[in-house]
Amino acid sequence: MGRADEAVAADKEARELDPRSVEGATSLGWTFYYAHRYPEAIGEFQTSLAMNPNLPGPQQGIAFSYLQRGMEKETIEAFQKFITTSGNAELASEMGQACQIRLPDGNA
């Protein structure tokens, strides 16, 4: 609806009221993501994961944020962690093998 700034302000206020809320950090991360403020989204998702590294939601959010920033290696690693945290370690391994990144010097 074109009101991203209002959404960010509301979520920031909620975070200030309960700064130790993993849900609040995750919510603000998604709000930043949908506002196309990817560096800030990554920061909030990292905050969420520091509070609870076993949550798939913030891991998925950080993966999508890396993807939007063109950070290929980080995107793959984050998606692997997301899949692992969501309970499918075998799929994470297969994804890593299928999506190997080749760097300009030829190293993986």
C-alpha positions, 0 to 999 in steps of 0.5 A: 500500500506504499506505507513502508515507512509507517510499518517500519516505524511501528515495528521499531516502536514494538522492538523498543518496548521489548528489545529481547523479543526474538519475534519482534526482531524477526518481524522488524526484519521482514518489515525491512525486507518488504521495504527493500531495506536489505542491510537492515533486514539482515541485521534484524534477522542476525539479532533474532538468530543470536537470540535463538539460532534454531528458528527457521523464519529468521534464517529464511529471511536472511537468505532472501535478503542475501539473495536480493543483495546478490550475495551468492555464496552467503545466500546458498549458505543461509538457505542450507542453514534454513533447510537444516533448521527446518528439519531436512539436513539431507536436502541442505546437503544436496542443495549445497552440492547442486549450487556450488559457486565457481569464483573467477579464479576457478576455485569453488 
